[in-house]
């Protein structure tokens, strides 16, 4: 289908809900380069093409390359050909490729790597949790990465989509807006144009010759253009695929997932890091009481809610700290099984024995109120349905849950982010390491308030145990230490799980070669190509 026909089909779909499904087509051919356009429909539009949000990793992955690549549990070379770690595990020496250039003609070398470190610090801001303190040049094609703490997952982190390289020339001379909307990398795609509210048009990098070894080919993309459209409505994305208006769609409606799996090629990836979890404000308010936190958990039939809302497209997750795909994950699914009688007893024991006119529990004349603000760009339409089901269910034991939807602008500006603003938070964090515990439970980040700690947890002893687990050189002992920590956080109900953040993707039947990396599920379009449809 030509680009013009695809655009027309998508425009028609936005007007008419009438759709046609198509049968799968299985013919394969040898991939060849073409002037085709691949149309991909994504859900959320990030503020910049790169940065610290996983939605920015999706787009950054198209333009940037990385030191290493994560390949089904193995770290493979990419822009670094090999590396070695010092005896104290705090210095890693990387030897770089000598044949890589940025799309503006700048050379990729040790100077380019060093120039990008301050950008990582400012634009991503996680060096306090990655433990990266700096990069120094050894010679033109050798650098040393310095860590304040040993970090066994540092290679996973470097491969995860955030730590790509921008041209030093562009960093020095381009405006902030240019670096945001049209960054210059070494990757398989270049940004041709970004129309806010609509999409990004990428064009292939004709000089690309340095794909990682787990890619399907090494060279320029097979298709010439990648049209990355932002379409917030899941039903519209699904309809565009089945009508021929799109070639790849992200997060189709859960109600259509089983049919899509039957009729189209599909991919599914459970994100590493933290699942969509309920984090309780343990600094102030009713959830400073362990009994109230546990009562909230026991009041919910979380498995049934997830099953009803997501219809098997997204897995339930009981662990509030780590998702099941994260290294050293501990299964705690049955810790808080649905038990409203136990929830009611705990609330009685905690002194919430009064009732107001609406039936909500009270104590000392105050209602048992829990405010839960959520960013609609992060908690999508189906996530919002789950929250509504949770709201209805906790009402049965007398908890008044107030849902406060926020726009992306409001959420990113910090609305309802302080301890006085909310009693519960709900969200995920994609991270390929169990030291996500450090990110979400450390009270400070680089010496200041840590906004990622939405439970406002502050326990120096537990924080010391997290760091000790991360430092541990013995793999078996390290696993045991992280298991103890996950069990403790679950026993204390600092956070309880909801569901695993899952990337579900479906593609057209005449498209081949699309794949998700196994570091954090980012889509690779460089290997994608079209085949002729079977007559």
N, C-alpha and C positions, 0 to 999 in steps of 0.2 A: 504494500500500500504506500502510495507517495505521501510526502509530508503534507501536501495540500489536502488530500483525501482524509488523512488522519485528523487534521485540524478541523475539517468540516464535520467529521463524524463525532468528534468530541463536542463541538459546538451544538450539534443537533441533540446530543444526549443531555446536555444541560437544560434543554427545553422539554424534551419528551421522556417520560419514564418507560416507554415501551421498548423492550430489549429482546434481542435474539441471542440464544446460546449457539455455540459452534462445537462441532465434534473435534476431538484431538487429531492432530496430524503428526505422523512420526517419521517422515522421510528425512534423511540426513544427507548432507553433501559436504564436499571439501570447502572449508571457508575461504573466501576471497575478499579482497578489499573492494568497497563499493562507495558510492556517494549517498547511500541510504541515511535516513534519520531514524534513530531509535527514540521512541517516545516513552518516557517513564513518568508515572504519576506518584508523587510523594504526598505526605499528609501535612507536615509542619514546615513552615518557612522560618529559617533561622535569621537572626539579625545580621550576621556576617557569614561568609562562606566557610570560615575556619574559626576555631575557638574551643571553649571547654565543654560545650553541650554536645551530647552524642549526635544530635541532629546536624551539628556542624561537622562532625567527623564524617558523616555520610558524604557531604559535598567536598570536604577537604580531600578525601580519599581519591577523588577523581583528578585533582590538580597536583597533588603532592606525592612524593615518594618518601620512604622511611629507611632508617638504618638497617632494620631487620624485618622479616615477615614471619607471622605466626602461622604454622601449618599443621593443624590437627595435633597439637601438643608439642610440636617441635619448632624450634627457632631456626629460621633459614636466613642466609645472607641476602642482602638487597643492595642498598647503597654502601653498606659495609661488607667487605669480602670476608673478613674474619676478625676475631677479637679475643682478648684474654683478660682475665680478672686477677687483680693483685691478691696477695696472701690474706690481707685483712678484708677483702671483698668490698672495698670502698673506692677502688679505681678500676675502670674498665678502659682498656686501650683498643680503639677501633682502627682498622686499616680500611681506607676508603677506595672505592672504584675511581679510575682515572679517565673514564670515557663518558662522563655524564655532564650534560649542559642544561641550564635553565632555558625556558622558552623565549627569553629575551636575549639569549646568547651568552649570558654570564656563565662562568665556570663553577661547577660544583667541586669544592675542595675543602681543606681544613678550615680556611678562612670563612667559607660559607656556613659551615657547621657552627663555628664559634659565634658568628653574627646572629644566628637564629636563637641562641639560648636566651638572651634577654627578651626576645619576642615570646618565647614559651613562658617565661616567668610572668610577663605582663598580661599576655593574651589568654593564658590558661590558668596560671596562678596556683598550681597544685604542687609546686616543688617542695613545699613543706611536707607533703605526703608521699611524693615519689622519692624524697630524700636527695634529689639532685641539687648540688650546690654550684656547679659550674662545669664548663668545658674549656680545655686548654689545647692549644696547638702544639704538636710534637714536631711535625714537619708538614710539607704541603699536602700530604695525603694520609696523615695519622693524627688522631685526636685522642684525648683522654677525658672521659666522663667521670666526674667526682661526686661521691655520695657521702652524706653525713652518717648514714646508717647502711649496713648491708641490706640489700633488697633482692631476694631470690627471683621476684617476678619483674625485675626492671626491664628485661627484654620483652616480656608481654606488653608492658606499658609503652615502651618505645614503638611497638608495632601497632598500637591500638587506634590509630587514625587521628590523633591530636598532634603528634610530634613530627609533622612533615616539615620540609625545608622550602623556604622562600628565597628568591633571588636577592643577594645582598644589594644589588643595584636598585631593585624595586623598594627594598626596605629603607634605603637611604633617600631616594628621590621621590617616590610616589606619595600621594596624599593619603591620609587616614581612610578616606572613602574609597580610594582606588585599591588600597591594600585589603579593605573589607570586601569589596564587590568584585574585584578583578585581580586577585593575588597571582603572583608569578611563581610557578613551581617547575619541577622537572618531570611531572607526571604525564600520563597518557592523554590528558585532555587540557585544553586551554579555555578560559572563559571568553566567549565572544560577546555576550550581552546578558545582563540580568535586569529583567523588568519586575520591579517589586510588586508583589501581590499576584504575579502570574507565573514566572518561571525563569530558569537560567538556560541559555543556549551554550553548550560546550561544542568545540570543534577539536578534532583529533590533533595531537602533536605528531607531525609527520616525521620527526627525527627520533621518536621514542625507540630505544634499543636496550633498555636495562630493566625489564620486568623481573620480578622475583622468580625463583625457580619453581614455586608452586603455581605460577600462572600457566595458562594453557598454551600460550605462545609468547615469543619475545619479538616485539615489533610494534609498529603503529596499530591503532585500533582498526578493526575490520570495517566498521561503519564510520562515516565521516562526521556525523553530528549526533549529539546526545541532547535531546530536548527534555529538560528536567522541569516538569510542571508541578505546581503546588495546588493540590485539590483537597481541601479539608474534609469533604464529605465522603465517607467510605463507600456508600452506595453508588455515588457518581463514579468513583474510581473503578469499582467492579463493573458497572455498566459500560464504561469506556473500553475495558478489556474485551468483554463478550461481544460488543458491537464492532470491534476493530479500530476503535479510536485511540488505543494505547497498546504498547507492546509489553510493558511491565508495570505492575501496580504493587504498591506497598500497603499493607494492612487492609485487606479486603474485609467486608463485613463478616463477622463470625458466623452468621446464619448461612452464608454462602461458601464457607471454607470447605466443607466436606464435598460439595459439588465441584468446586474448583480443583480439589485434589484428584477427583475422578476424571475431569475433562481437560485439565491443563497441567503443564509442568509447574510445580510449586516448590518453594523452599521455606524452611522454618528454622529459626535459631533462637534459643533461649539465651538472653543476654547475661553476661557475667556481671558480677557486682552485687548490688542490693536489689531485691525484688520490689514490686509495688507493695509497700508495707505501711502499716499504721504506726506512727511514732508518737508516743505520749509525752506531753510536756511534764517532765519530772522536776522542774524547778519551781513551779507555782501552780496553784489550782487543784482540782479534785484528783488528778492523776499523780500527784505526789504520793498518794496512798497506793501501795502495791495491790491491796484488795480491790480497789476500784479499777485499776488497769486490768487485772485478771478477770474481773467481772465483765468488762467490756469484751474481752476475748471469748469468754465462755458464753456470752449472750449471742454470739454470731455462729451461724452455720456457714462458715466461709467456703467449705468445699461445695456445698449445694448452690450458694450464690454464684460462685465462679462457673460452675457447670451450667447454671441456668442462663447467665448473661453471655458467656463466651462459647457455649455449645461445643466444647471440646477443642476450640481453636487455640486456647491459652491454658496452660497448666496451673492448677492451684499450687500455692507455696505457703507452708506454715512457718518457715524460718524467716523472721523479720530482719535478719542481719545479712545473710548471704543467699544468693540464688543458687539453684542446684547445679548450674554449669560453672560455678566459681571454684577454683582450686581449694581443696580442704573443706568443702561444704559438709555440714552435719545435718542429717535428716531429723527434724523435730516435729513432723507433721501432726502427730497425734497428741501433742502436749496439751492443747486447748480444744478438745473436741466440743461440739455443741452441747451445752448443758445449762439451760436457762435457770433451772432450780439452783444450781451452784452459784450462778451469777447473782440471783436474788438474795441468797443467803449471805454472800460476801458483801453486798451493798448494805444489807441490814447490819452486819457486823461492823461496817465502817461508819454507821450512824446515819445513813441516808434513809431514814424510816418514814419521813413525812411525805405527803403527796399534795401537789397543787391542784387547781381546778381542772387542768388538762391531764392529770394522772402522772405527771413527772415527779420524780423523787425530790425531796427537799431536805435540807439540814440547816438548822439555825435560821430558818426562813429563806434560805437561798436555794434556787433550783439546781439540780445536777445538770449543768449546762456544759456542752463541749462544742466549741467552734472549730470547724475544719475548713480552712480556705484551700482552694486548689486552683492551679493554673490550667485553664481549659486547653492550652496548646500542649500540655504534658499529659494530663488526664483526659483522654479523648472521650467521644460520645459514649462508648461502651463502658469505659471506666467510670464515667459519671452515672450511668445506670447502676453500676455496682454500688457506688456510694449511696444512691437513693435506696437500694435494697438494704444496705447496712443501716441507714437512718431509720427505716421502718422496723428493722429487727431489734435494734437496741431500745427503741421506744417501748417494746414489750416488757422490758425490765425497768423502765422508768428513766432512761437516760435521754436527755434532749440533745440531739446532734443537729447542729446548725451548719448547713453547707454553704460556703461562700465562694462562688465562682469568680475567678480573676482573669483578666485578659493577660496575654503574654507580656505586654508592656508593663502592666501593674505588677505582675509577679516578678519580672526581671528587675524592676525598680525597687523591690524589697517590701512591697505591701504585705502586711500581716506576717512579718517574719521574726518579730521579737517575742520574748516570753509572755508579755502582757497581751499579745494580739490573738493567741489561739491556744487551744488545749490539745489538739491533735493535728498532725500533719500526715499527708499521704503522698508517697512518691517513690521513685526508683533512682538508682544511680549506677550507670554502666561503668564497670571497672574490672580489669582482668586479674584481680589479686585479692586474697583474703584480708589484705590491709585496708580494704574498704571499711573495716571496723575503725581504723584510725581516722578515716575521712569523716565518717558519720557520727563518731562518738567522742572525738577530741574536742575539748572546749575551745581551743584556740587554733588559728591558722596564721602562721608567720607572725605570731605575737599579738594578734587581734582576735576579735570575736569570729568564730567559725560558723558561717551561715549554713554550712552543710549539715551541721549538728542540729537537726530539727526537733530533737527531744530535749535539747539544752542539758544534756547529760554532762556531769562534771565530777569525775572520780579519778584523781591522780593515781591511785593504786591500780585500778583497772587499766588505765592508759599505759602505765608501766608494764603491765602484763601483755598488752597488745604489742608494744615495741619489743619486748623480750621474745614473743612468739615470732615476730617478723625477723629478728636477728638470728634465730636459732639455725645453726648449720646442719643439724641432724634432721633429715626429712621426717622420720617417724616421730621424733620428739616434737618437731614443729607441728605436725598434724595433730598430735595429742593436745598441745597447748591451745591451738585454735579451736579444737573440739570443746575443751573446757570453757573457753570464752563464749562460744556460741550458746552452750548450755546455760551458762550463767545469765546471759542477756535474755534468753528465753524464759528462764525461771523467774527472773525479775520483771518480765513483761515490759521491758523498756520499749520494745517494738514487736509487733506481731505481723506475720506475713499475710498477704492477700493473694496475689498471683504473680507469676514470673513475667517480666517484661519480655515479650516475644516478637521477633520480626517475622511476620508472615508475608510472603511474596509470591505472586503468580505471574507467569509469563505467557505470551502468545504461543500457539503451537508451532508457528513457523520460525521461532527464534531459538537459537542454540547458544551455548557458551557462557551464559550469565552464571555467576557463582557468588556465594557469600564467603568471605574469609572467616576463619574460626577463631579469630582474636576477639572481635566484637561484632561479627555478623555483617560487616560493611559489604555492599554490593560492588562487584567488579564488572564493568561493562566493556573493558578493553578487549576481552575475548569473545564478545557477543557478535553473532552474525545471523543473517536471515537465510532461509532455505526456500526453495520453490515449493509451493503448496502442491499436494498430490491432486491430480486431475479428478 
